[in-house]
Structures are given as structure tokens and as C-alpha cells.
Amino acid sequence: MEKETYSILIVDDHQMFIDGIQSLLIGQNKYLIKHEANDGQTALDILSNNEVDVLISDLSMPGMSGTELVKIVKENYHDIKVIVLSMHNNRETVGEILMSEAEGYILKNTGKKELLNALDRITEGSTFYSKEVMSLMLEKIEKQKQIVDETECLTERELEILQLIVQEFSSEEIADQLFISKRTVDTHRKHILKKTKSKTIVGLIKFAFRNELVVLV
């Protein structure tokens, strides 16, 4: 059952940024920033003593980096959803966050609409990586290469759909683009998740990287 309100911990070493996010969330009651921290260790101390639903974190902070914080949180607090909100838009950094299984990554120049969209998506059990972020990482998915660990090979059509899924196209959008029915797309989606042993879009992206199905340019 969806919660009426979600408790947010925001982590950034610049108070002006925290205040800015607060102002973006004024006027709605679903997402409440109940905790603030200016560094990673303080954030972990807060998490050990408080119930938090969503962590919003910058990456560049003194002491523990945001990347390290995200990894620790995802390893130890499985129910907490994580959104990285940062100015970093290089492929290496985005790749590290993907591998840590953060549910979201958006840039600091985002507006209220995208932030709320990201919060809605991750609290509904999905993911949200802004198009700007994804475009840095995904140029195309190459033709199928040998996949190990008993993973079945994906078909050409499944690879095509996988590329669109990780770019966060909806089933309806994929159907329109490939001139097939939404039902067919949903069937392919289920097969892809099963074959790659993934549960989320982030898992699919990790699978693509690990099996060299993604070309970085």
C-alpha cells in the first residue's frame, strides 16, 4: 500500500542547496524533508536512529563521498530509496552510481516537476534516471555477445527493446516506436527480466554494462 507521506533525508555540504530543495517541495504534503546532513557520516548517524524512506544526496562532500554513502546505504538499508542529485554528469560517475543500485539520478539544474516525478517513480517501486544522465551512458546496445553464468541469450528484438527500456521508454512508447502492440512489449519485458535475472531497470542497465552490451562514447 502506498504511503501518504514519505520521510526524506537530504545530504549536501551546501546549506543553500538544501534550502533550495526545501523550497521546491513547499505546497505538497507527500514528501517531507525531516532530516538534513552536511556530510556522509552525519547522514549515517541519522539513519541509524531514525526512519527514513528516501535519501537525496549530493556526490561531492568533505570526508565520505556521496558515492561511498550511496553504496553503504544500499548495502545496509534495503528499504530506503536513493536519489542522487548532483552536478556531476560524467560517464564514470554515473556508472558508479548505477552499479550501487541507486533508484534515481538527476542533475542539480533540475526543476520542481522533474524532482517530483523522480520521487513519484522511485516510491512507486520504479527508477528515474534523467534523460541527460542516460544519454551520457547509452549510445546503443551492440549485437549479442557471449553471456556466461547460465544466462540465456537475448534475441535481436529483446536487445532492441532492452535499449529502449534502459532509456526509460514506457511500454506504450516502445510499442509505437517499434510498430508492435503494448502486449507484445510487455511479454518481451518479462522475458528480458527473466533471462537477465533482473528485477528493476537499474538491474537491466547493470546487466548491459557487465556483458558489454553498452557502448560508451
Secondary structure, 3 states (H helix, E strand, C coil): CCCCCEEEEEECCCHHHHHHHHHHCCCCCCEEEEEEECCHHHHHHHHHHCCCCEEEECCCCCCCCHHHHHHHHHHHCCCCEEEEEECCCCHHHHHHHHHHCCCEEEECCCCHHHHHHHHHHHHCCCCEECHHHHHHHCCCECCCCCCCCCCCCCCHHHHHHHHHHHCCCCHHHHHHHHCCCHHHHHHHHHHHHHHHCCCCHHHHHHHHHHCCCECCC
